[in-house]
Amino acid sequence: MLQFRRIILSGVSALTLALPAFAGKLAIVIDDFGYRPQTENQVIALPQAVSVAVLPNAPHAREMATKAHNAGHEVLIHLPMAPLSKQPLEKDTLRPEMSSAEIERIIRDAVNKVPNAVGMNNHMGSAMTSSLFGMQKVMQVLDHYNLYFLDSMTIGNSQSLRAASGTSVKVIKRKVFLDDTQNEADIRYQFNRAIALARRNGSAIAIGHPHPATVRVLQQMVYNLPPDITLVRPSSLLNEPQVDTSTPGQTAPTAPGKPATAPRNPFRGVKVCRPEQPLQPVYASRFFETVGESIARSNLVNYFRNQWQGWEQSRKS
Ligand SMILES: [Zn+2]
């Protein structure tokens, strides 16, 4: 019996020694670019792996996209998409009932205004991204332009992953919003959450905005990352496993102005992207924490954890 325990323990130590191979990859995207050149220039001065997403119809869109690209940053188009709640919308905000031709025109225009973009993420968009019909039209166009889609996950029931099936569009998802408040302690807390998730799942994507408080936190924290965390571009995460958390019963196209489901936690007139509906908690995490830390980081266990999350979320939704 003692010998058996010894064998198990040495197996666990071997796995622990192998840990650096599972270091966490962290991607940071600062979106809503194009309105605040002064703060945005400070973002561009950060390490090249910090990426930026530009609103195509913002006054400084082209200028900031070009500057960011020339400084070595990955550039995304930050495309406005219709939210479920009523609020002022950007020009050319995508709506589910728009025709394919209209969506194509808007995306073509955005590609022209945000040079060198390699991906796209949604600005707001709970009504649009929860419409399978709407997102299928978006994915057809993104396929044509060879752009990946970073889902800002402003609603848990986003259909982006499902809508991309049958196209070559890669979909990745935000895990953490850095700055729901502009309090530096809160932003540091969120940044550390992103680090913990990257370590636990192998990778994580955090989205922030060009606010002075966010920039100050990034200026401290991106230069002091733990040794097992690597800052990466979102495009280096396109082949990471993704979990589809959407609910099949809620994918019918919505009539104009009449969303199929009201958000449980509606937006209250804030312009930046924030979750409009809280994401489901990870029910399986406590179970998996009881498995040895090192074993829990293996790809196989991550796979089952991801599957488990998917099952839990579809059951609870
Ligand atoms: Zn936004």
Residues whose N, C-alpha, C, O or C-beta is under 5 A from the ligand:
A	BS01	ZN	D31 D32 H123 M124 K271 V272 C273
